[in-house]
Amino acid sequence: MRLKKILKVTFGALVFITLPSLLLYAFLYYKYNEPLPIGTSGEQADALAHKMLNALDYDAYKNTDYIEWTFKKRRHYKWYKSKETCDVLWKDFKVNLNLKDSNAHKAYVHGFIIDGEMAEELIEKAINYFNNDSFWLVAPYKVFDEGVERQLVSYNNEDALLVTYETNGMATEDSYLWLFDSANKPKAFKMWTSLLPIDGIEATWNNWITTESGAQLPQLHRFLIFGLEIDNIKTSL
């Protein structure tokens, strides 16, 4: 009888925990899920991508050599673009990433350099952090990166830019549909990625600032009930 009671309580707890989650997922899926739109690649798509870059002063970003920022008040970055290195700091950890030589990464705990399995784990984590968090900062500037496909899409009777990455360091075939304001500046994108269970979720690109180097960078993204804050942004030439 005691075992039966334990099983009954355990089953009830599982239902209590999972049923609301399943119902919420079903609601969100029904409300937001969209199929990946079909666009047209070529000169018109590239022209729209150039309009976005011009609205953001791409030359200022290209000439920016140093970018520093904090992501969600959890992780801090010091990115030296010309050197292709980035310091990633969180909690008591620091990793010096060498973006052109994977053998030159260095990991620290409490300021002391470490090696072995723990160093490998921290380095892998730092790489994943950098790939994700830098994308939320500079994704518009990556539309002409190697391996990127651009398509012109008509979305809600307006021109939108579908960008598909063959690989972005995290996953393959991730697609983002950029939506623009009247000045061709990004205001949001819709996402089709392997990391999200619902296709077509929209995330805003808000609170753009012009930094010391002239590069324009966002400070806030919102999607569903979540917010991604980016602060302590500093740049230099």
Summary of the structure (lengths in Angstrom):
residues: 237
radius of gyration: 21.1
end to end distance: 73.2
largest distance: 73.8
contacts: 674
relative contact order: 0.17
helix: 34%
strand: 38%
